[in-house]
Amino acid sequence: MTAYVSLDFSVPYLEYLLPEQLSLLNSLLLIIFAGITSAMTASIGVGGGVLLLAVMALILPPAAIIPLHGMVQFGSNFNRAVMTFKGIDWKRLAAFTPGAILGAGLASLFLVELPMQFLQLTIAGFILFLTWGPKVPAIGLGRVGTFFAALITTFVSMFAGATGPLVAAFVKQQHQGDRFRTVANFAATMSVQHLPKAVVFGAAGFVFADWLGLMLLMVLSGAVGTWLGLKLLNKLSNQKFSRMINVVLTLLALRLIWSALVS
């Protein structure tokens, strides 16, 4: 049986906004980390979603991890997309959206346990290839490639939850040398990818209303973190940003490989 953190701590009034399943301290930890991880993704370009997923896995009941992570990440990415609106590539987003919807629809037919080691190794392999391998041909980065990237990563995200680094590696190839467009388009595509989770998990019986207060507070914290992270992004050069995102993507891929090998 999976164990998760459960700490007892209570303060009047706030408890009315937060889920009964969690102590107030655990809820506050999630809210704080939502802001920290949003700032991380806004400034470095990737990594915040995976870190938040790891924290949520320590605190939340297993059945709530993926749906809540998806909704909080939708809010965080949507806020970041709004704040970086001018950098969004609408043609590629238009190609990504139907692929994400189809991927979520296919996943809803197969809400079963897929081998986590296989998912981890596959995602890690693609991340390393996209980060350090040869540049993907133009057709792979165009509308057709974007459609299939959306379909595959959205399908996998319904089971693994953390395909953000894979999408980030793909988006980075599309917008080489432009840190603002990379951050903007990663935010836009991840917003589209996370939204169908509400429909799929809601249809599967997950009661989002029980967690609404926590989700809203985490999204608000994420908006503050995004604003701070974008301030830091303004101070980075494109070259330094590219090096940082390559390093973070590589570390995340290696962590996936390690998790697959030791589990």
N, C-alpha and C positions, 0 to 999 in steps of 0.2 A: 504494500500500500504506500502511495506517495505521501510523504510528510510535507507540511508547509508551515510557515511561521505563524504563530498565533499569539499576539501580545495583548494583554489587558490594560487599557488606558481609556479613560472617559472624561469628556468635557460636555457640559450641557449645550443644547441648541444645535451644535454641529452634527450631533448624532442623528438629527432628523433628516439631514441631507445625505447621510452615508449609509451604506448597506449594513444590515444587521449581521451579516455573515462575517464581517471584519471588525476588529477593534479600531478605535479612533487612531491610535498610533500607526497601525499598519496602513490605514487609509491615507494619513498624512505623508507617510513615506512614499506611497505611490504618487501622490500629487506633486511632491517635491521632485521626484525622479522624472516625472513627465516633463517638468520644466528644464531640468538639467540635460536630459537626452534630446529634447527639441533644440536646445542651444547647440549641442554637439553636432547634430545633423545640419543645422543651418550654417554653421561655420566651417566644418570639415567636409560636409557633403554626404556623409554616410555614417552608420554605426549606432546612432541613437535608438533606432527601433529594436535592434538586436539586444542592446543593453537593457532597454525597458522590458523586453520580453523575459530576459533572465531574472530581473527583479520581480516581475509579476509572477513568474513560476515559483518563486520562493514564498509568496504571500497568498496568492489566490487559490481557491479550490480548482483542481485540474480542469473541470468542465467549463470554467469561466475564462480561462487564460486566453485562448485564441479569439473568441468573439469580442471580449473586452479590449484586447490588444488591437484588434482590427478597427474598432470604433474610435479608440483614442488616437491611433495613428492616422485615421482618416481626418479627424479634427486637426491634428498637428500639421499634417501635410497640406490640408486645405488652407489653413492660416498662412502657411509659408508660400503657397501658390498665390494667394491674394497679395501678399507683401512683395512678391517678385513677379507680379502680373506681366510686366513689359517683356520679360525674358522667355515667356512660354512659346513654344513652337506649336501652333494650333493644328497644323496639318498632321504632324506626327501624333499629337494627342488624339486627333480624330481617327487615326488608324489604330491607336492603342485601345481606345474605348470598346469597340465591338469585340476585340480579342479578349479583353478582360471580362466582359459580360458572358461570352461563350465559355471561357475557362471556368468561371464561377458556376455557370449552369451545368457543365459537365461534372464538376466536383460535387454538386448537390446530389448527383445520381450515385456517387461512390463515397459517401461519408463513412468510410471504414478506416481501420488502422493500416496505413501503408508502412513498410519497413523504414523506420527512421534513419537507420544507418545508410540505406540506399539513397534516401533523400539528401542527407547531409553530404555524402561523398559526391553526389551528382552536382549539387549546388556549388560546393567548394571547387570542383573541377572547372565548371563554367566561369566562376569568378576569376580564378587564376588565369584561365585562357583569355578572358576579355581584358584583364588587367595587364598581363605581360606578353600575351601572344601577339601574332600579327594583326594588323588593323582589319576589322571585318569589312568585306567587300561592300560597295555602295548599296547593292540590292538588299543586303542583310540589314543595313542601317536605315533603309528607306521604309516606305509604307508597308510593304509586304512583310519584311523582316520585323517591323515594329508590331504588326498584327499578331504574328506567331509568337513573338517574345511575350506579348501580353497574355495570350492564351495559355502558354506553358507556365509562366511564372504565377499567374493568378490561380490556375489549377493547383499547383504545388503549394501555394501559400495557404490554401484552405486546410492543409494537413500539417505543414511544417511551421507556418506562421511568420517565418523570418526570411523571406526571399528578397527583402529590400536591398542587401548588398549585391545580389545578382542583377536586379533592375538598375541599380546605381552604376555598376560596371558597364552595362549596356548603354545607358544614357551618357556616361562619360565619353564613350567612343563616338557617340553622335555629335557631341559638342566639345571636341578636343580644344583645349586652350582658352575656354571661356568659362570661368568659375561661376558667374552669375547665371548664365543659361543652363549650366549643369544643375545647379541647385534648384532653379525655377522649374525645369522640366522633370526632374526627379520628384519634386513635390507634387506636380500636376499628375504625373502618371501614377504615383502611389495613392493619391486621393481617389483616382478612378478605380484602382485595384482593390482598395479596402472597402469602398462603399457597398459592393454586392454582398459582402459578408453579412451585413445586417439582414438582408433578405433571406440568404441561405440559412443562417443560424436561427433567425426568427421563425422561419418555416419549420425548422427542425425541432422547435420547442424551447429555445433559450429565451428566458424572460428578461429582456433588456431593461424593462421598467424598474426592476429591483436594484439595478446598478446605475440608474440615470444620474443621480446626484454626484456620485464619484466620477463618472465619465465626464460630466460637464466641468467639474473642478479640475480634473486632469487636463482637459482641453484648454481651459483658461490658463492654467500654469504653463502649458505648452506654448501658448501664444506669447506669453511674456518671454519664455526661453528663446523662442524663434526670433523675436525682436532683438534680443541681446546678441544672439548668434549671428544675425545678419550685420550687426554693427561690427563684430569681429571680422566677418568676411570682407568687409570694405577695406580692412587694413592689410589683407593678404594679397600677394601678387598671384597671377595665374600660375606661374611656375611653382611657387610654394604650395598653392592649393593642390596642384596636380600631384606633387610628391606626397603630400599628406594623405590624399584620398587613396593613392596607390598603396601606401604603407598600411592604412587602416583596412582596406579591402583584403590585403594579403593576410593580415593578422586574423581577420574574421574567417577567412577561408581555412587557415591552418587550425583555428579553434574548432571549426566544423569537422575537419578531418580527425583531429584528436578525439572529439566527442564520439565520432563514429567508431573509432578503433578501440576505445576503452569501454564502450557500453556493451 
